[in-house]
Amino acid sequence: MLSWTLVFLIVALVAGVLGFTGIAGASASIAQILFTIFLVLFLVSLIAGRRRV
């Protein structure tokens, strides 16, 4: 999931440089949502791993 976040971030940066503001905004939003989901899942797995030990 983190790889998809990086892909959308790169797409947003390239689109922003080329002037495609609509595509850049949409890609940045998707990258932000995916990063948030990744972060939440990481924290859940970290907490679940600590509870087992």
C-alpha positions as CSV (number, residue, x, y, z in Angstrom):
1,M,0.0,0.0,0.0
2,L,2.9,2.3,0.7
3,S,4.1,1.8,-2.9
4,W,0.7,3.0,-4.2
5,T,1.0,6.0,-2.1
6,L,4.4,6.8,-3.6
7,V,3.1,6.2,-7.1
8,F,0.2,8.7,-6.6
9,L,2.6,11.2,-5.0
10,I,5.0,11.0,-8.0
11,V,2.0,11.4,-10.4
12,A,0.8,14.4,-8.4
13,L,4.3,16.0,-8.5
14,V,4.7,15.4,-12.2
15,A,1.2,16.7,-13.0
16,G,1.8,19.7,-10.8
17,V,5.1,20.6,-12.7
18,L,3.4,20.1,-16.0
19,G,0.4,22.3,-15.0
20,F,-2.3,19.7,-14.8
21,T,-3.8,21.1,-11.6
22,G,-6.9,18.9,-11.6
23,I,-5.0,15.7,-12.0
24,A,-2.4,16.8,-9.5
25,G,-5.0,17.6,-6.9
26,A,-6.8,14.3,-7.3
27,S,-3.5,12.3,-7.2
28,A,-2.4,14.2,-4.1
29,S,-5.7,13.5,-2.4
30,I,-5.5,9.8,-3.2
31,A,-1.9,9.7,-2.0
32,Q,-2.9,11.4,1.3
33,I,-5.8,8.9,1.8
34,L,-3.7,5.9,1.1
35,F,-0.9,7.1,3.4
36,T,-3.4,7.6,6.2
37,I,-4.8,4.1,5.7
38,F,-1.3,2.7,5.6
39,L,-0.4,4.6,8.8
40,V,-3.5,3.3,10.6
41,L,-2.9,-0.3,9.6
42,F,0.7,0.0,10.6
43,L,-0.2,1.2,14.1
44,V,-2.9,-1.5,14.5
45,S,-0.4,-4.2,13.5
46,L,2.2,-2.7,15.9
47,I,-0.2,-2.7,18.8
48,A,-1.5,-6.2,17.9
49,G,2.1,-7.5,17.8
50,R,2.9,-6.1,21.3
51,R,-0.2,-7.7,22.8
52,R,0.8,-11.2,21.7
53,V,4.1,-11.1,23.6
